[in-house]
């Protein structure tokens, strides 16, 4: 069975060009020209990967990405953002909303096909095993690492990718205090000394989004943070 890729772009020429190249590479290409149509096809047809243009009429690509990541039926589908926006803030925003890769226009068709193949190869050979190994339960708080989804008593929490990673690391190390410096290294990948207020700011946002589950997040003054089981 061919791998299904959902291609979302409102420019007919670009849509046709990418479709031709992906089809030649052996993929089964589904096409959508709006954000609403992309959501409908993603939920109904469950493609293995989504190529999503940012600049769409009505519901733009960033909002579509956010909605796909909230939905349990689509939250684990890899998403590659396609955009003419090349600034760092645009790339960071797309990745924080849940995109797996970000390709700036103009791009070569060969590069696009190679990056699609690489991303598909990174998917686990045994998804069931991966899912079983990536579940964290802490009281009513459930963190699903393979799907990048957190919920409290089955209510999905609207977390950015950074907030999710922060919550997952703290939950994995439940009961152990994590210093701000340690979190900067493990969540943000900073090896040098930077302003630790970055951590404090994200923890405040995380607390607000956790709602009742915020009771698990404990501040150890002068040291750092931890998740504790009540």
C-alpha positions in Angstrom: 0.0 0.0 0.0 1.3 3.4 -1.0 2.1 6.0 1.7 -0.6 8.7 1.8 0.5 12.3 1.9 -1.9 15.2 2.3 -0.7 18.2 0.3 -2.3 21.5 1.4 -1.7 24.6 -0.8 -4.0 27.2 -2.4 -1.7 27.9 -5.4 -2.8 25.5 -8.2 0.6 25.6 -10.0 2.5 24.8 -6.8 0.0 22.1 -5.9 0.3 20.4 -9.3 4.1 20.6 -9.3 4.5 19.0 -5.8 1.8 16.5 -6.6 3.7 15.4 -9.8 7.0 15.0 -8.0 5.6 13.1 -5.0 3.6 10.8 -7.2 6.7 10.1 -9.2 8.5 9.2 -6.0 5.8 6.6 -5.3 3.5 8.4 -2.9 -0.3 8.5 -3.0 -1.1 12.3 -2.9 -4.2 13.8 -1.4 -4.8 17.4 -2.2 -6.6 20.3 -0.3 -6.7 24.0 -1.2 -8.0 25.3 2.1 -7.5 24.8 5.8 -11.0 23.6 6.4 -10.6 21.0 3.6 -7.3 19.9 5.1 -8.8 19.3 8.5 -11.7 17.3 6.9 -9.3 15.1 4.9 -6.8 14.6 7.7 -9.5 13.3 10.0 -11.3 11.2 7.5 -8.4 9.7 5.5 -5.6 9.7 8.1 -2.5 10.3 5.9 0.9 9.3 7.0 2.3 12.8 6.5 0.9 16.3 5.8 2.6 19.0 3.7 1.0 22.2 4.9 1.3 25.7 3.4 1.2 28.5 6.0 -0.5 31.2 3.8 -4.0 29.7 3.3 -7.2 31.6 2.8 -9.5 31.8 5.9 -8.0 29.2 8.3 -4.2 29.6 7.9 -1.6 26.8 8.1 -0.5 27.6 11.7 -4.1 27.4 13.0 -4.6 24.1 11.0 -1.4 22.7 12.6 -2.6 23.7 16.1 -6.0 22.1 15.5 -4.5 18.9 14.1 -2.3 18.6 17.2 -5.3 19.0 19.5 -7.3 16.2 17.9 -6.4 12.6 19.2 -7.2 11.3 15.7 -4.5 13.4 14.0 -2.1 14.5 16.7 0.6 12.0 15.8 0.7 12.7 12.0 4.0 14.3 11.0 3.5 17.8 9.6 5.9 19.7 7.3 5.2 23.4 7.0 5.7 25.1 3.6 6.1 28.8 3.6 7.6 31.9 2.1 8.2 33.3 5.5 11.9 32.9 6.3 12.3 34.7 9.6 13.4 32.8 12.7 10.2 33.8 14.7 8.0 32.3 12.0 10.0 29.0 12.1 10.0 28.9 15.8 6.2 29.5 16.0 5.5 26.8 13.5 7.7 24.3 15.4 6.2 25.2 18.8 2.7 24.7 17.4 3.7 21.1 16.6 5.2 21.0 13.1 7.9 18.4 12.6 9.8 20.2 9.9 9.8 23.6 8.2 10.7 24.2 4.5 11.1 27.8 3.2 10.0 28.6 -0.4 11.4 28.5 -2.9 12.7 25.0 -2.5 13.9 22.2 -4.9 11.5 19.3 -5.5 14.4 16.9 -4.9 15.0 18.4 -1.4 11.3 18.2 -0.6 11.0 14.6 -1.6 14.2 13.7 0.4 13.0 15.4 3.5 9.6 13.8 3.3 11.3 10.3 3.0 13.7 11.1 5.9 10.8 12.2 8.2 8.8 9.1 7.3 11.8 6.9 8.1 12.0 8.4 11.6 8.5 7.0 12.4 8.7 4.0 14.8 8.7 0.5 13.3 6.3 -0.6 16.0 4.0 2.2 16.8 2.1 0.2 19.4 5.3 -0.5 21.3 6.4 3.1 21.1 3.0 4.3 22.4 3.1 1.9 25.3 6.6 3.1 26.3 5.8 6.8 26.0 2.8 7.0 28.4 3.2 8.9 31.7 0.4 8.8 34.3 0.4 11.0 37.3 -2.9 10.9 39.1 -5.4 12.2 36.6 -2.6 13.7 34.4 -1.8 11.7 31.3 1.2 12.6 29.1 1.3 10.8 25.7 4.8 11.4 24.4 4.5 9.7 21.0 1.4 11.9 20.2 2.7 15.0 22.0 -0.5 15.2 23.9 -1.3 15.9 27.5 -4.7 15.6 29.2 -6.1 15.8 32.7 -9.0 13.5 33.4 -9.4 13.0 29.6 -9.6 16.8 28.9 -6.8 17.6 26.4 -4.5 20.4 27.5 -3.6 23.1 24.9 0.2 23.1 25.3 2.9 24.4 22.9 5.7 22.0 22.0 8.0 23.6 24.5 5.4 23.5 27.3 4.7 19.9 26.5 8.4 19.0 26.6 8.8 20.8 29.9 5.8 19.0 31.4 7.0 15.6 30.1 10.5 16.0 31.5 9.2 17.0 34.9 6.7 14.2 35.0 9.3 11.6 34.0 11.4 12.8 36.9 8.5 13.0 39.3 9.7 13.8 42.9 13.2 14.9 41.8 14.0 18.6 41.8 15.2 20.0 38.5 17.2 23.2 38.6 16.5 25.9 36.1 19.9 25.4 34.5 19.2 21.6 34.1 15.8 22.4 32.4 17.4 25.0 30.1 19.8 22.2 28.9 17.2 19.4 28.6 14.2 21.4 27.3 15.8 24.3 25.3 19.2 22.7 24.6 21.2 25.6 26.1 24.7 24.7 27.2 25.8 28.1 28.2 24.6 30.3 31.0 21.5 32.3 29.9 18.7 34.1 31.6 16.9 31.5 33.7 13.7 33.7 33.7 13.0 31.8 30.4 12.2 28.8 32.6 10.1 30.8 35.1 8.1 32.3 32.3 7.3 29.0 30.7 6.5 27.4 34.1 3.9 30.2 34.8 2.3 29.6 31.4 2.3 25.8 32.0 0.7 26.2 35.4 -2.1 28.4 33.9 -2.8 25.8 31.2 -2.6 22.8 33.5 -5.5 24.1 35.5 -6.4 21.7 38.4 -3.4 19.6 37.4 -1.1 22.5 38.4 -1.2 21.0 41.9 1.4 18.5 40.7 3.9 21.2 39.8 5.9 22.3 42.8 8.3 25.2 43.1 11.3 24.5 45.2 12.4 28.1 46.1 16.0 28.9 45.3 16.5 25.5 43.5 14.0 24.8 40.7 10.9 22.8 40.0 9.5 19.3 40.3 6.3 17.3 39.6 5.2 15.6 42.8 2.6 12.9 43.2 -0.1 13.8 45.7 
